[in-house]
Every structure is written in C-alpha cells, then in structure tokens.
Amino acid sequence: MAEAMLSREGVRLGLKAADRTDAIQQAGDVLVDIGAVEAPYVEAMHEREKILSSYVGEAFALPHGTDQSRVHIKRSAVAFLQFPGGLDWEGESVRACIAIAAQSDEHIHVMASLAEVLIDADKAEVLRNTSDPEEVMKLLEPERSDSEA
C-alpha cells in the first residue's frame, strides 16, 4: 500500500504565526522535519507565494513550492498546520495551512478531500478548531481511516 500523503507527524495544531511569511516558514519546516523535502524547497515556497497567493478561502491556505523546486522533494507529502488565532494573509484571515510537496499528482486525493471539507461548513470548522490530530487525519486522509477499520 502506498504511503499516505498526510501522516500523524505532519499534523501540527494550536500554532501561532506572526504573519504569512512566518506561517509559510513553519509549514516548510514541518515538511523538512518529516523528511519530505530538502531546505531549498522551503525557499521556493516563499518564492511561489510572492508570485501568487496560496489563500483558497474558508480561512485556508495551501502553500507549496514552484515547479522547478520539485527536485528538492524527497517524497510527496502534505503537512497540516492550524493557527486557531488566525493570521493576516494579504487581508484574509487564515487559520489553517496545508503545505504541499508533490512530485507529480499524488496530492490530488488530499486536495479532493479538502475540497469536500471546505464545502461542508461544519467539517471546515473542525479543521480550524480541533485539538485532536486524528480528526484531521479522518477528514483529509479518509481512505487511510477506512482501511484501518
């Protein structure tokens, strides 16, 4: 079975960030910590954000690197970082970041799960406020949870 894109070690809850740059740095650091990327990928996440904001609505942002930075990805992964107090993201309030490191399109199922969550106000609220990493895992990696049952 393929390794899940989102692992328990990639879920970080109850964080604080000074601003968007700090949040992206923290997100990139988690990807480095879990062994998904090399440090230059984090720099590319900042560069990508300067080109186009990764804010997607409902208080979520999806920071990721540039296409050229894929050479710094060791394995595809996503990290979930929650900022319950919110932070300013170019005039929008962000309370959760999902950092993406994808070598090709492996992240699509996580993105599909996130899309389903974002159109369900109750589920989106769970992601913004939960203190239980397992709730994040169940919402963003549903097939992982189903296969364990």
C-alpha positions as CSV (number, residue, x, y, z in Angstrom):
1,M,0.0,0.0,0.0
2,A,1.3,3.5,-0.9
3,E,2.4,5.7,2.0
4,A,-0.2,8.3,3.0
5,M,0.4,11.8,1.9
6,L,-0.6,13.1,5.3
7,S,1.0,11.4,8.3
8,R,0.3,12.0,12.0
9,E,3.7,13.6,12.4
10,G,2.7,16.1,9.7
11,V,-0.2,17.4,11.7
12,R,0.5,20.4,14.0
13,L,-2.3,22.0,15.9
14,G,-2.6,25.1,18.1
15,L,0.2,27.1,16.5
16,K,0.8,30.8,16.3
17,A,2.4,32.8,13.4
18,A,3.4,36.4,13.3
19,D,2.4,36.7,9.6
20,R,2.1,34.9,6.3
21,T,5.8,34.6,5.9
22,D,6.2,33.0,9.3
23,A,3.4,30.6,8.6
24,I,4.9,29.5,5.3
25,Q,8.3,29.1,7.0
26,Q,6.7,26.9,9.7
27,A,4.9,24.9,7.1
28,G,8.1,24.3,5.2
29,D,9.9,23.4,8.3
30,V,7.4,20.7,9.0
31,L,7.9,19.3,5.5
32,V,11.7,19.2,6.2
33,D,11.2,17.7,9.7
34,I,9.1,14.8,8.3
35,G,11.8,14.1,5.7
36,A,9.7,15.1,2.7
37,V,11.8,17.9,1.3
38,E,15.2,19.5,1.4
39,A,15.6,23.1,2.8
40,P,15.7,24.8,-0.7
41,Y,12.1,23.7,-1.2
42,V,11.1,26.0,1.7
43,E,12.7,28.9,0.0
44,A,10.7,28.0,-3.2
45,M,7.5,28.1,-1.1
46,H,8.2,31.7,-0.2
47,E,9.1,32.5,-3.9
48,R,5.8,30.9,-5.1
49,E,3.8,32.9,-2.6
50,K,5.3,36.1,-4.0
51,I,4.0,35.1,-7.4
52,L,0.5,34.1,-6.4
53,S,-1.2,33.9,-3.0
54,S,-2.0,30.4,-1.8
55,Y,-5.1,31.5,0.0
56,V,-8.0,29.4,-1.1
57,G,-10.9,30.6,1.0
58,E,-12.7,29.5,4.2
59,A,-9.6,30.6,6.2
60,F,-7.3,28.0,4.5
61,A,-4.1,28.5,2.5
62,L,-2.2,25.8,0.5
63,P,1.5,26.9,0.4
64,H,3.7,24.9,-2.0
65,G,6.9,25.3,-4.0
66,T,7.5,26.1,-7.6
67,D,7.5,23.5,-10.4
68,Q,11.3,24.0,-10.6
69,S,11.7,23.2,-6.9
70,R,10.4,19.6,-7.3
71,V,14.0,18.5,-7.5
72,H,14.2,19.2,-3.7
73,I,11.3,16.8,-2.9
74,K,12.4,13.5,-1.4
75,R,8.9,12.1,-1.1
76,S,5.5,13.5,-1.8
77,A,3.7,14.7,1.4
78,V,1.4,17.2,2.9
79,A,1.5,18.9,6.3
80,F,-1.4,20.4,8.2
81,L,-0.8,23.4,10.4
82,Q,-3.5,25.0,12.4
83,F,-3.4,28.6,13.6
84,P,-6.6,28.9,15.8
85,G,-6.0,32.6,16.5
86,G,-5.8,33.3,12.8
87,L,-3.2,35.4,10.9
88,D,-3.3,38.0,8.1
89,W,-2.8,36.6,4.6
90,E,-2.9,39.7,2.4
91,G,-6.1,40.9,4.0
92,E,-7.7,37.5,4.5
93,S,-7.7,35.6,7.8
94,V,-6.0,32.2,7.6
95,R,-6.5,29.6,10.4
96,A,-5.1,26.6,8.7
97,C,-2.3,25.9,6.1
98,I,-1.9,22.7,4.2
99,A,1.7,22.6,2.9
100,I,2.1,20.5,-0.3
101,A,5.2,18.8,-1.6
102,A,4.2,16.8,-4.6
103,Q,6.5,15.1,-7.2
104,S,3.6,14.7,-9.6
105,D,-0.1,14.4,-8.9
106,E,-0.1,12.2,-5.7
107,H,-1.6,15.1,-3.7
108,I,-4.8,15.1,-5.7
109,H,-6.7,12.8,-3.3
110,V,-5.9,15.0,-0.4
111,M,-6.9,18.1,-2.4
112,A,-10.2,16.3,-3.2
113,S,-10.8,15.6,0.4
114,L,-10.0,19.2,1.3
115,A,-12.5,20.4,-1.3
116,E,-15.2,18.3,0.2
117,V,-14.4,19.6,3.7
118,L,-14.4,23.2,2.6
119,I,-17.9,23.0,1.1
120,D,-19.1,21.5,4.4
121,A,-19.0,24.4,6.9
122,D,-19.1,22.0,9.9
123,K,-16.1,20.0,8.7
124,A,-14.2,23.1,7.8
125,E,-14.8,24.4,11.3
126,V,-13.5,21.1,12.8
127,L,-10.2,21.6,10.9
128,R,-9.9,25.2,12.0
129,N,-10.5,24.4,15.7
130,T,-9.8,20.7,16.6
131,S,-7.3,19.8,19.2
132,D,-7.3,16.1,18.0
133,P,-4.9,15.2,15.2
134,E,-7.0,12.1,14.4
135,E,-9.9,14.3,13.4
136,V,-7.6,16.0,10.8
137,M,-6.4,12.6,9.6
138,K,-10.0,11.3,9.2
139,L,-11.1,14.4,7.2
140,L,-8.1,14.7,4.9
141,E,-7.0,11.0,4.5
142,P,-10.4,9.3,4.6
143,E,-9.2,6.1,2.8
144,R,-6.5,5.7,5.4
145,S,-9.0,5.8,8.2
146,D,-11.4,3.5,6.3
147,S,-8.7,0.9,5.6
148,E,-7.8,0.7,9.3
149,A,-11.4,-0.1,10.3
